[in-house]
Amino acid sequence: MADPARRSTSAGESWLGRFAGDVRGVAAIEFALIVPVLIVCYLGLSEFCQAYMAQKRMTHTTSQVADMIARAPETSRAEIDAVMDIGSLIMQPFPEAPLDLRVTSITRDNNGVARVDWSRGRGMAPLSGVQTVPDGLIANGETIIMGEAAYDYDSPLDNFVPAGTRFSGRHYLRPRLTDQIPCADC
């Protein structure tokens, strides 16, 4: 038998009461609210990992190019260009087109002024004249090989962040076999 108090409520109130008390669709609504946030987090983390890997590849390329030049007793434009070609291979699977490289030999004279001996760049202008070298890196009369790189990372997020992402790095290495690495045609 039906409760007399329940019979006295109107049809609209009983529908509203039943709707408010119904919990059958709560999981679906929670899922619909949480999934977009999880998808954005997943895609953001994935993109961050790709960008981080591109930055690490660019840094590795910079150090390897400078290291290969620092191991030579002497060098030339053709040899530096060949080393830069190898550096472009290190960037794979990322495209090599946005990679800019430069290798520079810098010597600190007896007055403590660091001057460029030679410089060669791909996508970057060669350096000349006086350059700033971190303190304590080389003493007067010593030479250092400086490798530099810049990489424009292309991301699907560039549509949302139009400034883009540009990675850059610099590595200093001492010549291995000689005190100074000459480059006759640089």
NUTOR-938243 format. One record per residue: residue number from 1; y, z, x of N, C-alpha, C in turn. Coordinates in steps of 0.001 Angstrom, whole numbers, plus 500000, padded with zeros to 6 digits. Layout:
<atoms>
    k      ny      nz      nx     cay     caz     cax      cy      cz      cx
  NUM       Y       Z       X       Y       Z       X       Y       Z       X
...
</atoms>
This chain:
<atoms>
    k      ny      nz      nx     cay     caz     cax      cy      cz      cx
    1  498830  500000  500820  500000  500000  500000  501233  500000  500864
    2  502226  499282  500485  503459  499133  501239  504316  500367  501093
    3  505029  500663  502121  505946  501804  502152  507148  501492  501267
    4  507531  502404  500344  508665  502115  499462  509978  501977  500218
    5  510146  502664  501363  511397  502557  502107  511513  501169  502734
    6  510395  500639  503072  510392  499327  503693  510679  498244  502667
    7  510254  498432  501472  510498  497451  500424  511969  497345  500089
    8  512734  498405  500340  514136  498414  499934  515027  497647  500896
    9  514557  497321  502109  515390  496555  503038  515430  495112  502607
   10  516533  494483  502914  516673  493079  502522  515856  492201  503456
   11  515661  490962  503082  514866  490017  503858  515514  489731  505204
   12  516854  489665  505271  517578  489403  506524  517419  490534  507503
   13  517460  491760  507024  517325  492901  507918  515920  492981  508480
   14  514937  492656  507692  513578  492736  508208  513324  491647  509246
   15  513927  490491  509079  513773  489420  510073  514462  489810  511378
   16  515671  490351  511281  516420  490766  512461  515705  491913  513172
   17  515199  492823  512437  514453  493941  513027  513194  493464  513722
   18  512502  492521  513098  511296  491985  513719  511650  491209  514999
   19  512757  490475  514962  513171  489701  516129  513531  490618  517296
   20  514280  491675  517014  514682  492615  518054  513477  493349  518644
   21  512506  493600  517889  511342  494332  518360  510273  493446  518971
   22  510389  492133  518835  509376  491199  519345  509549  491022  520853
   23  508515  491282  521633  508566  491171  523085  507656  490054  523611
   24  507193  489193  522750  506252  488165  523180  506873  487137  524132
   25  508164  486826  524073  508776  485801  524918  509556  486341  526099
   26  509472  487646  526359  510251  488248  527432  509866  487671  528787
   27  508613  487500  529069  508169  486972  530359  508688  485558  530573
   28  508681  484741  529534  509183  483375  529667  510684  483362  529938
   29  511429  484237  529306  512876  484302  529524  513180  484812  530925
   30  512466  485829  531377  512661  486330  532738  512337  485249  533758
   31  511268  484533  533518  510880  483439  534407  511975  482384  534463
   32  512519  482020  533310  513576  481004  533249  514841  481464  533960
   33  515107  482757  533988  516289  483269  534667  516086  483386  536183
   34  514896  483703  536607  514630  483962  538018  514294  482693  538800
   35  513631  481731  538206  513180  480532  538920  514333  479763  539574
   36  515451  479517  538913  516526  478790  539616  517019  479519  540865
   37  517092  480833  540806  517522  481602  541971  516494  481466  543094
   38  515211  481538  542755  514163  481405  543759  514153  480004  544370
   39  514385  478996  543565  514415  477620  544075  515583  477441  545033
   40  516752  477952  544688  517916  477859  545580  517641  478611  546877
   41  517033  479792  546799  516691  480547  548007  515699  479775  548877
   42  514703  479182  548277  513697  478420  549014  514324  477210  549699
   43  515123  476438  548971  515749  475259  549547  516756  475653  550629
   44  517500  476728  550414  518443  477196  551422  517745  477637  552691
   45  516648  478349  552562  515891  478789  553725  515285  477598  554452
   46  514778  476652  553702  514217  475442  554300  515284  474681  555080
   47  516467  474526  554501  517562  473821  555174  518037  474593  556401
   48  518102  475910  556297  518484  476722  557446  517494  476530  558596
   49  516214  476509  558295  515190  476319  559331  515328  474953  559996
   50  515594  473917  559228  515783  472576  559787  517009  472550  560702
   51  518106  473133  560256  519324  473154  561063  519108  473967  562345
   52  518406  475069  562230  518121  475901  563395  517269  475141  564404
   53  516282  474392  563908  515431  473609  564794  516241  472502  565480
   54  517157  471864  564753  518006  470826  565350  518902  471434  566429
   55  519444  472612  566162  520290  473277  567151  519490  473642  568400
   56  518275  474123  568216  517419  474478  569350  517046  473234  570158
   57  516766  472131  569481  516444  470882  570181  517638  470406  571002
   58  518829  470500  570415  520038  470081  571120  520261  470951  572356
   59  520050  472251  572235  520205  473163  573369  519183  472854  574456
   60  517956  472594  574047  516898  472250  574999  517222  470930  575699
   61  517736  469973  574956  518123  468693  575537  519196  468889  576593
   62  520189  469704  576288  521279  469960  577232  520750  470549  578532
   63  519908  471555  578422  519394  472209  579627  518469  471281  580409
   64  517666  470483  579718  516746  469583  580411  517471  468464  581146
   65  518493  467893  580510  519258  466829  581164  519939  467378  582416
   66  520578  468522  582315  521228  469120  583481  520200  469491  584548
   67  519044  469991  584145  518005  470382  585092  517445  469175  585842
   68  517222  468066  585145  516694  466873  585821  517693  466323  586839
   69  518967  466384  586521  519983  465940  587485  520059  466915  588647
   70  519965  468219  588371  520059  469237  589422  518884  469175  590389
   71  517788  468570  590007  516610  468461  590882  516674  467269  591822
   72  517614  466374  591610  517696  465160  592428  518526  465419  593689
   73  518133  464811  594828  518945  464959  596041  520236  464135  595962
   74  520203  463077  595180  521368  462238  594914  521116  461514  593596
   75  522165  460934  593036  521997  460275  591741  522909  459057  591645
   76  522744  458319  590564  523562  457137  590298  523778  457038  588794
   77  524640  456132  588389  524883  455935  586952  523589  455593  586223
   78  522806  454686  586794  521557  454251  586145  520587  455424  585985
   79  520496  456274  587009  519595  457429  586924  520074  458430  585879
   80  521376  458657  585831  521918  459581  584828  521687  459026  583426
   81  521890  457722  583242  521641  457101  581935  520169  457219  581543
   82  519260  457057  582515  517828  457192  582229  517491  458623  581821
   83  518102  459591  582491  517870  460996  582130  518410  461269  580730
   84  519543  460692  580388  520092  460870  579037  519194  460219  577987
   85  518538  459115  578357  517560  458504  577441  516401  459462  577176
   86  515942  460128  578230  514878  461128  578061  515373  462265  577169
   87  516609  462660  577370  517200  463705  576527  517210  463316  575066
   88  517450  462040  574796  517421  461570  573409  516025  461676  572815
   89  515007  461503  573649  513624  461635  573160  513294  463078  572801
   90  513894  464020  573513  513637  465436  573234  514113  465808  571833
   91  515122  465119  571333  515679  465427  570007  514742  465062  568862
   92  513735  464258  569123  512860  463849  568021  512203  465058  567383
   93  512045  465097  566090  512128  464068  565066  513534  463864  564496
   94  514529  464511  565074  515895  464349  564583  516482  463069  565161
   95  517369  462414  564428  517939  461164  564937  518784  461407  566185
   96  518717  460455  567125  519446  460617  568381  520883  460111  568304
   97  521221  459333  567288  522558  458736  567199  523687  459773  567212
   98  523570  460900  566520  524688  461856  566552  524718  462755  567790
   99  523854  462486  568794  523799  463311  570005  524761  462764  571054
  100  525675  463600  571514  526604  463258  572589  526250  464108  573803
  101  526177  463477  574981  525800  464176  576208  526822  463912  577312
  102  526926  464892  578220  527764  464711  579406  527188  465573  580525
  103  527146  465002  581729  526717  465723  582927  527860  465635  583934
  104  528186  466789  584527  529319  466855  585442  528947  467695  586656
  105  529350  467208  587826  529200  467976  589057  530558  468580  589390
  106  530582  469904  589568  531828  470624  589834  531664  471428  591117
  107  532654  471326  592001  532650  472084  593250  533885  472968  593301
  108  533679  474212  593707  534804  475141  593893  535239  475024  595361
  109  536513  474668  595553  537002  474505  596928  537284  475872  597566
  110  537744  475851  598807  537981  477100  599548  539125  477923  598973
  111  539955  477315  598117  541048  478038  597463  540615  478622  596118
  112  539361  478408  595730  538851  478951  594471  539111  478065  593262
  113  539525  476810  593498  539800  475880  592401  538564  475010  592170
  114  538080  474982  590938  536901  474184  590583  537345  472786  590171
  115  536871  471789  590916  537236  470391  590655  535984  469559  590394
  116  536176  468552  589553  535077  467644  589208  534830  466682  590363
  117  533554  466603  590806  533150  465610  591811  532869  464275  591126
  118  532080  464341  590079  531760  463175  589262  531343  463643  587876
  119  531437  462751  586908  531060  463082  585530  530602  461808  584839
  120  529598  461951  584005  529065  460803  583264  528751  461286  581858
  121  529187  460521  580849  528967  460923  579469  528435  459809  578606
  122  527752  460196  577564  527306  459280  576513  527805  459868  575200
  123  528845  459227  574652  529459  459745  573436  530534  460782  573723
  124  530641  461208  574972  531678  462153  575416  532382  461530  576611
  125  533687  461698  576682  534450  461155  577802  534111  461914  579078
  126  533993  461205  580203  533759  461900  581471  534935  462816  581809
  127  534635  463915  582481  535675  464871  582880  536249  464477  584239
  128  537435  464944  584500  538043  464747  585816  539006  465896  586077
  129  539414  466028  587338  540405  467037  587688  539836  468443  587771
  130  540705  469405  587512  540358  470827  587600  539668  471260  586310
  131  538602  472040  586453  537852  472542  585300  537694  474056  585413
  132  537519  474688  584288  537289  476128  584258  535791  476393  584313
  133  535400  477224  585260  534002  477619  585424  533956  479133  585262
  134  532979  479676  584557  532902  481131  584388  532948  481864  585735
  135  533659  482981  585751  533793  483775  586967  532430  484236  587469
  136  532277  484200  588784  531053  484684  589408  529908  483691  589381
  137  530106  482536  588779  529014  481558  588687  528778  480868  590025
  138  529855  480443  590677  529743  479834  592005  530844  480400  592895
  139  530530  480467  594173  531497  480937  595162  532250  479742  595731
  140  533253  480008  596534  533996  478935  597191  533052  478081  598031
  141  533189  476762  597908  532350  475833  598659  531041  475484  597967
  142  530735  476083  596837  529474  475800  596137  529695  474808  594992
  143  528596  474167  594621  528612  473152  593560  527714  473597  592411
  144  528079  473183  591219  527282  473467  590011  527176  472183  589202
  145  526049  472002  588535  525879  470885  587603  526057  471458  586201
  146  526982  470866  585461  527244  471321  584097  526752  470248  583130
  147  525847  470637  582244  525376  469741  581184  525968  470188  579860
  148  526473  469235  579099  527068  469542  577797  526482  468610  576748
  149  526379  469113  575536  525904  468289  574430  526585  468730  573145
  150  526693  467781  572242  527189  468055  570891  526321  467238  569946
  151  526031  467823  568798  525153  467157  567836  525697  467377  566433
  152  525904  466274  565726  526352  466338  564328  525120  466356  563438
  153  524823  467520  562902  523642  467675  562046  523961  467182  560643
  154  523142  466262  560162  523326  465707  558821  522404  466447  557866
  155  522996  467052  556878  522257  467875  555935  522472  467374  554514
  156  521481  467542  553651  521711  467240  552239  522803  468120  551638
  157  523065  469253  552254  524109  470147  551770  525508  469666  552148
  158  525599  468576  552935  526909  468047  553293  527700  467618  552064
  159  527006  467327  550965  527708  466993  549729  528459  468203  549183
  160  527926  469393  549439  528551  470624  548959  529482  471241  550004
  161  529159  471013  551288  529959  471533  552385  530411  470327  553208
  162  531525  469692  552834  531896  468425  553452  532296  468512  554924
  163  532587  469687  555430  532992  469803  556833  531853  469430  557768
  164  530619  469536  557321  529479  469193  558152  529168  470281  559160
  165  528133  470035  559929  527693  471001  560917  527655  470313  562273
  166  528393  470841  563225  528403  470301  564595  527965  471403  565548
  167  526859  471139  566227  526347  472066  567227  526831  471602  568593
  168  527084  472534  569479  527453  472174  570841  526878  473204  571796
  169  526640  472769  573014  526074  473668  574013  526478  473251  575409
  170  526417  474203  576315  526779  473951  577709  525832  474759  578592
  171  525331  474105  579643  524439  474771  580600  524918  474484  582011
  172  524827  475493  582858  525196  475367  584258  523937  475566  585100
  173  523700  474651  586038  522550  474768  586941  522980  474440  588367
  174  522391  475132  589299  522684  474862  590711  521807  473702  591193
  175  522330  472895  592113  521488  471838  592707  520292  472469  593418
  176  519129  471846  593302  517900  472436  593843  517634  472066  595298
  177  517823  470778  595637  517394  470297  596952  518525  470175  597964
  178  519756  470093  597505  520901  469966  598402  522003  470895  597924
  179  523029  471029  598736  524168  471850  598336  525035  471135  597309
  180  525055  469803  597406  525867  468994  596492  525117  467700  596209
  181  525163  467256  594966  524474  466025  594567  525495  464894  594493
  182  525437  463969  595451  526404  462857  595412  525999  461806  594381
  183  527010  461158  593827  526797  460025  592929  527795  458949  593362
  184  527272  457939  594056  528137  456933  594671  528885  456082  593650
  185  528268  455761  592525  528900  454833  591575  529342  455510  590272
  186  529507  456810  590266  529961  457511  589053  531475  457521  588939
</atoms>
